[in-house]
Amino acid sequence: MSTDRLGQLEKMALETPEDRNLRYFLATEYFGLQRYADSLRELEHYLNSGDDEGVGFKMRGICLFHLGRKDEARAALQSGIAAAERHRHSDLAAEIEETLEQFFPAI
C-alpha cells in the first residue's frame, strides 16, 4: 500500500472513529506492514465495537505475540477459536488452532 493511501485511511479513521469496518481495514493494512502496535490499536477499537467471527482475534493474537505479550496472545487466539466455532467457521477455528500450536507448542 502506498504511503499516500495509508495516510488517507488514517485521516478517514480520525474523521469517522466510529466506523468499525474502517478500523478493521486499517488494522489489516498495518498488520501487512508488520506495524503490530498500530494494528493492535485499531483492532482494539474494532473488537470493542461489535462481534468478530474470529479473524480479528487471530490478528490480535499475532500482534500481541510479536509485541512480546505472550499470555495475552494465547488468550486472544483462544477467543478467536471460540468466536469461529460460535459462527460455525470450522476451517477458521482449525486455522487459528494451528497458529496457537505454532506459537505455543505442547511440550
Sequence and secondary structure as in RCSB ss.txt:
>XXXX:A:sequence
MSTDRLGQLEKMALETPEDRNLRYFLATEYFGLQRYADSLRELEHYLNSGDDEGVGFKMRGICLFHLGRKDEARA
ALQSGIAAAERHRHSDLAAEIEETLEQFFPAI
>XXXX:A:secstr
  HHHHHHHHHHHHH TT HHHHHHHHHHHHHTT HHHHHHHHHHHHHTS   SHHHHHHHHHHHHTT HHHHHH
HHHHHHHHHHHTT HHHHHHHHHHHHHHS   
